[in-house]
Amino acid sequence: MLKNKYRVLSVNPGSTSTKIGLFENSKVIFKTTIQHTPKELEPFPDIKDQYDFRLNTVIKTLEKENIDISTIDAFSGRGGSLEPCQGGTYLINDLMYKDASQMKIVKHPSALGIVIAKNLGDKYNKPSFCVNPPDVDEFIIESRITGIPGIYRESRIHALNQKEIAIRYAKKINKNYKNLNLIICHLGGGISIAAHQKGKMIDCNDIVNGDGPMTPNRSGFLPAKAVLKMCTSNYTPEQIKGYIGKNGGLTAWLGTNDIRKVHQMIDKGNKKAKIILDAMIYQIVKQIGAMYASLKGNCSAIILTGGIANDKYVKDKIKTYCKKMAKIVSMPGEFELEALASGAIRVLKGEEKPMIYTGKPVFKSL
């Protein structure tokens, strides 16, 4: 028999923290970020080895808050390191657990979310879920092809927050996400700008492999021949990867990834800082334009989310470029813990069928 209220624990491990949240339906019961110092993580030679440590910190934190784990109805973990899969809420099965625990695709702490959720679920005889993991891939074939056979564009998106924002917006306007065309811009340290066509993310810039606009700490698109020249000069592969992944963008140009500090520079008369910030915004709107074209100009709204969506200057500048395309909506921040809980609750309430992870890639090379 279905219940009216469900309590779900969300677990979202990051590089140096583990975020957890306890929700009763949409109500937040408890939410916190557990910080892990380099000294605490030093004993673990491999990310996989952090499992017991992270699990114990979660349990101790809940005990400290006098939360009885046995009263929780389900556990929902961030996930990752899976084969490309469709979006949705997955009931964590043995295959998903195996791929995540072995970090089959990439080594990242987010995969431990699946491992922690499954073990807690098994211990307390409750279901465990993974919602829109980073491996969600709903690209159409045209968005994958490049000019070199055998090299394909990959779906690397802030899938969890992207999907949650889309669902929330649809609910807000009394529509079904599966009936809408949206462009969602997750603006943070990484920037993903995705075309959502009737419930599917059919195209987006690849936030891992250097595609799309530059960001506060990533280079974004780079001319291929210029990168080749870097590879044959005094740059090391690690330096080049650093520019692509964490030391590029505003960090490389201005020495900071903090938009507030960039504004302080501008207020003090730093003309270079304004040029670089405006260039980042310009690249963002170019990506929005590309996604608008992929939707054939049929777009209900352009939604700005992520931390930078709080910045009035950035928002206003984007609006000056894009206001004729579609309605511009601001939904700042990120809702990853909430998304993990809401996906599980939709399944528990029977509003959504759980997805089954098969480990089979959604796309085969031509």
Secondary structure, DSSP 8 states (H G I E B T S, - for coil): ---S--EEEEEEE-SSEEEEEEEETTEEEEEEEEE--HHHHTT-SSGGGGHHHHHHHHHHHHHHTT--GGG--EEEE---S---B-SSEEE--HHHHHHHHTT-S---GGGHHHHHHHHHHHHTT--EEEES-TTB----HHHHB-SSTT-B------HHHHHHHHHHHHHHTT--GGG-EEEEEEESSSEEEEEEETTEEEEE--TTTT-SS--SS---S--HHHHHHHHTTT--HHHHHHHHHTS-HHHHHHS---HHHHHHHHHTT-HHHHHHHHHHHHHHHHHHHHHHHHTTT--SEEEEEEGGGG-HHHHHHHHHHHTTTSEEEEEEB--HHHHHHHHHHHHHTTSS--B------S----
